[in-house]
Amino acid sequence: MTKLPLNVLAGEVVEVVTLAELCRSCGVQSDWVVELVDEGILEPQGSDPAAWRFSAVSITRTRIAWRLQHDLGVNRAGIAVALNLLEERQELHIHLQRLERSADDPVTEID
């Protein structure tokens, strides 16, 4: 089975979603998302829930947060730490891949 990128909704790549769209996409209740915002796990643009706009990254964070809480029983503070560590790991992995690619490409010296 092919996995779609987590920022795809109904076959379309999205850049921002509303609270309702985020909840539908992730199968979660809006009250739970508000708790994630209160905890600083999600950072929407906008001043109140009706005006909130979430980045595509929020879809990924919400899905992972849901699994951490419901599959592993991790509390919101633990979710925040786990998400930050997962993102840091991803950034390090990307950096390592770049370093490996640059090591494979011989550098031509100019005399």
QUIQUIQUI-V487303 format. One record per backbone hydrogen bond with DSSP energy under -0.5 kcal/mol. NH is the residue of the N-H (numbers start at 1). CO is the residue of the C=O. Records with the same first field share a line. If there is no record, write none. Layout:
# QUIQUIQUI-V487303
NH=CO + CO
This chain:
# QUIQUIQUI-V487303
8=5
9=7 + 12
12=9
14=7
17=54
19=52
22=18
23=19
24=20
25=21
26=22
27=23
28=23
33=29
34=30
35=31
36=32
37=33
38=34
39=35
40=36 + 37
41=36
42=36
45=53
51=48
52=48
53=45
54=17
56=15
58=55
59=55 + 56
60=56
61=57
62=58
63=59
64=60
65=61
66=62
67=63
68=64
69=65
70=66
71=67
72=67 + 68
73=69
74=68
79=75
80=76
81=77
82=78
83=79
84=80
85=81
86=82
87=83
88=84
89=85
90=86
91=87
92=88
93=89
94=90
95=91
96=92
97=93
98=94
99=95
100=96
101=97
102=98
103=99
104=100
105=101
106=104
108=106
109=107
111=109
